[in-house]
Amino acid sequence: MNTLNRRSFLGTVAAGSLAAGCRSPQGVGGAAALAPPPQGKRARLATVCQVGRMRKSVAETLPLVMELCDRALAQKPDLVCLPENFATASMGKAPPRERAEAFDGPTLTAVAQRAQQHRCYIVCPVMRLEGGRLFNSAVLFDRAGQVLGLYNKACPVTTSADYTSFEDGVTPGTPDIPVFDLDFGRVGIQICYDLGFPENWDLLRRKGAQLVLWPSAYDGGTPLWSYAYLHHYYILTSVRGGQSRLVDPCGAVLAETQPNDGVIVREVNLDYLVAHLDWNRSIPDKIKAQYGDRVDVRRPNLGSSHFLVEPVDPALTVRALQQEFGFESTFQYHERHRVAWAALRAGRQPQPQTALHGRRPQWGAF
């Protein structure tokens, strides 16, 4: 495939920028309920940092970023994330509509070819025109180089003092942020200024995202670590300035680009679980004693009382470990409290709940 398949691209766009995405699960009153994520698998995640690799035209900038992409692809990743509008970032005061790329434009074509050649998912951010409106988008290519999904930036930043123009004419995407099921797990996408809107990140958690990709113009820093910690998903950033990073579901930075190396590749398992130490004080030690290096059990933030269980051996699953050792996720632990509190607030006695931890000590070793 030398160019992006036109039917594939237009089919995705015609269905409302989200045909391949998963819609919100609906709860009482239409509120999004928690959706169970699919069974995750091990995957090699790659990202790049664009710092200094910008010229005045797409023709000059694209090869510079594709060289970074090729370096990442040489390490056989399952997914590569590229920075926000990397090909047009330095085009000065050119009208944004002149920066918009058609489905068979040079950037999308170059990335689609690489996705197909290397059998790798790639997230390619571009400016797009759709139905006469301008969008700041991230196009998700599958392993065959076809468009799997599309995310239009929900929260473009104002570029006028009176808040009537956003990113010089960009239309906000739907607030119903999509998620996409890949062959190793469920992913969501946010772009740059989306960082400032916690409701987006919470919605992705409710939709069962196990990994959130964040292409951006800037670094982002600690808010990203907080979102990862609060929502217990991986976050992979790809930025034009600063450092690109991989943050784990406890908010710890696992890898980040360096000034002399703009590429990182790290293998993770999207079959993981974050649990609370209440009722589980001895669980990390018991898992390590039984399985050793076959399971990664870590507590990167010692003050949080959270620990992460992530199988290294593909023959092991988190669900099997939960049943063997009797522990639940932090989300389950919190939800059991919410259910009981609701009864007490209504003047009722809470119904007994049967948790996997049984009646072992709440805080002590066992």
CORKAKA-V620416 format. One record per backbone hydrogen bond with DSSP energy under -0.5 kcal/mol. CO is the residue of the C=O (numbers start at 0). NH is the residue of the N-H. E is the energy in kcal/mol with one decimal. If there is no record, write none. Layout:
BEGIN
[[CO;NH;E] [CO;NH;E]]
END
This chain:
BEGIN
[[4;8;-2.3] [5;9;-2.8] [6;10;-2.2] [7;11;-1.6] [8;12;-2.3] [9;13;-2.8] [10;14;-0.9] [11;16;-0.5] [11;18;-0.8] [12;15;-1.8] [12;16;-0.9] [17;20;-2.1] [21;178;-0.7] [24;32;-1.2] [26;29;-2.0] [27;30;-1.4] [30;26;-3.6] [37;39;-0.5] [40;269;-2.3] [42;44;-0.6] [42;267;-2.7] [43;77;-3.0] [43;78;-1.5] [44;265;-2.5] [45;80;-1.7] [46;263;-2.0] [47;238;-0.5] [49;52;-3.1] [51;53;-1.2] [56;60;-2.5] [57;61;-2.8] [59;63;-0.6] [60;63;-0.7] [60;64;-1.7] [61;65;-2.6] [62;66;-1.5] [63;67;-1.0] [64;68;-2.5] [65;69;-2.8] [66;70;-1.9] [67;71;-2.1] [68;72;-2.7] [69;73;-1.8] [71;74;-1.6] [72;75;-1.9] [77;120;-2.3] [78;45;-2.3] [79;122;-2.4] [80;47;-0.9] [82;85;-1.2] [84;87;-0.8] [84;88;-0.7] [87;90;-1.6] [90;93;-1.6] [94;97;-1.8] [94;98;-0.7] [95;98;-1.3] [95;99;-0.8] [101;104;-2.2] [104;108;-2.0] [105;109;-2.1] [106;110;-2.2] [107;111;-2.5] [108;112;-2.2] [109;113;-1.4] [110;114;-2.5] [111;115;-2.2] [112;116;-2.7] [113;117;-2.5] [114;118;-0.6] [114;119;-1.9] [115;118;-0.6] [120;79;-2.0] [121;123;-0.6] [121;140;-2.8] [122;81;-1.6] [122;124;-0.6] [123;138;-2.5] [125;136;-2.7] [126;100;-3.0] [127;134;-3.1] [129;132;-1.8] [132;129;-2.9] [133;170;-3.4] [134;127;-2.8] [134;136;-0.8] [135;152;-3.2] [136;125;-1.8] [137;139;-0.5] [137;150;-2.2] [138;123;-3.0] [138;140;-0.7] [139;147;-2.9] [139;148;-1.6] [140;121;-1.3] [141;144;-1.8] [145;141;-3.0] [145;147;-0.7] [148;139;-2.7] [150;137;-2.4] [150;152;-0.6] [152;172;-2.3] [156;166;-1.6] [159;162;-1.7] [164;158;-2.8] [164;159;-0.7] [164;166;-0.5] [165;168;-0.6] [165;169;-2.9] [168;133;-0.6] [174;176;-1.8] [177;188;-0.6] [178;21;-2.9] [179;181;-0.8] [179;186;-2.9] [181;184;-0.7] [183;40;-2.2] [184;181;-2.9] [185;209;-2.9] [185;210;-1.3] [186;179;-3.0] [187;212;-2.7] [189;214;-0.8] [190;193;-2.6] [191;194;-2.5] [192;195;-1.8] [193;196;-1.9] [195;197;-0.6] [196;199;-1.7] [196;200;-0.8] [197;201;-2.3] [198;202;-2.1] [199;203;-1.9] [200;204;-1.5] [201;205;-2.4] [202;206;-1.7] [203;208;-2.5] [204;207;-1.9] [205;34;-2.6] [209;233;-2.3] [210;187;-2.1] [211;235;-2.5] [212;189;-2.6] [213;237;-1.8] [214;191;-1.8] [215;83;-0.7] [215;239;-1.0] [218;220;-0.8] [219;222;-0.8] [220;223;-1.4] [220;224;-0.8] [221;225;-2.2] [222;226;-2.3] [223;227;-2.3] [224;228;-2.2] [225;229;-3.0] [226;230;-2.5] [227;231;-1.5] [227;232;-0.7] [233;211;-2.7] [234;236;-0.5] [234;246;-3.0] [235;213;-2.7] [237;83;-0.6] [237;215;-2.5] [238;49;-2.3] [243;256;-2.4] [244;236;-3.0] [245;253;-2.8] [245;254;-1.2] [246;234;-2.1] [247;250;-2.6] [251;247;-3.2] [251;253;-0.6] [254;245;-2.4] [257;260;-2.1] [260;257;-2.3] [261;48;-1.9] [263;46;-2.0] [265;44;-2.9] [267;42;-2.9] [267;269;-0.5] [269;271;-1.0] [270;310;-0.7] [272;274;-0.5] [272;308;-2.8] [273;329;-2.7] [274;306;-2.5] [276;279;-2.2] [279;282;-1.6] [279;283;-0.6] [281;285;-2.3] [282;286;-2.6] [283;287;-2.2] [284;288;-2.4] [285;289;-1.7] [286;290;-2.9] [287;291;-2.2] [290;293;-2.3] [291;294;-1.4] [293;311;-2.7] [293;312;-2.4] [294;296;-0.7] [295;297;-0.5] [295;309;-2.6] [297;307;-3.0] [299;301;-0.7] [300;303;-1.9] [300;305;-0.5] [304;276;-2.4] [306;274;-2.8] [307;297;-2.0] [307;309;-0.5] [308;272;-1.6] [309;295;-2.8] [311;313;-0.5] [312;315;-2.2] [316;320;-1.9] [317;321;-2.8] [318;322;-2.0] [319;323;-2.2] [320;324;-2.7] [321;325;-2.5] [321;326;-0.7] [328;332;-2.4] [329;333;-2.7] [330;334;-2.5] [331;335;-2.2] [332;336;-1.2] [333;337;-2.0] [334;338;-2.4] [335;339;-1.8] [336;340;-3.0] [337;341;-2.3] [338;342;-1.4] [339;343;-2.1] [340;344;-2.8] [341;345;-1.2] [342;347;-3.0] [343;346;-1.6] [352;354;-0.7] [354;357;-1.5] [356;359;-1.3] [361;278;-4.1]]
END
